[in-house]
């Protein structure tokens, strides 16, 4: 059972990203502030849910959240500042877009670049522990998937409709055979199974 809050005194936003390990496309991030007493029997880490469930939950999250926002860093920014910093920057941009200012942030993972003077807590596997982080993971994942489907028609040979830019064998082979598109991250090693570079 996921928890509604990490702490109970401050306005809290959960943050997560999607697309960090991809070969192509942006890294997306979301920030979500849920009602203090929020509860949902199905909401969980986006990776544990079917695509249909993710999109159904996205609608519910956007209707229920006190505030929510999605932002991204494109592949050129990722190549310039590295994927870890780009993930943090995308989260910062999502937080900036919230129409309410959070007083506390809970971040999925074990590292984060501090956002101004706002206190935060990093929570390993937080998207499976706190509703607001799980909600952020769903928004980031579904909006990134939407983006990859939009650009898939430009380069159908890479099969982004199916792999969404992740390093499947067929996607890696397509890059090795055909080269990079303008959407690919050129600092990622195509043949290395440990693709994320810090």
PyMOL commands that set and color helices and strands:
alter all, ss='L'
color gray80, all
select helices_A, chain A and resi 46-48+51-64+75-81+83-97+126-128+131-158+160-163+169-178
alter helices_A, ss='H'
color red, helices_A
select strands_A, chain A and resi 12-18+27-33+67-73+104-108+119-123
alter strands_A, ss='S'
color yellow, strands_A
deselect
rebuild
show_as cartoon
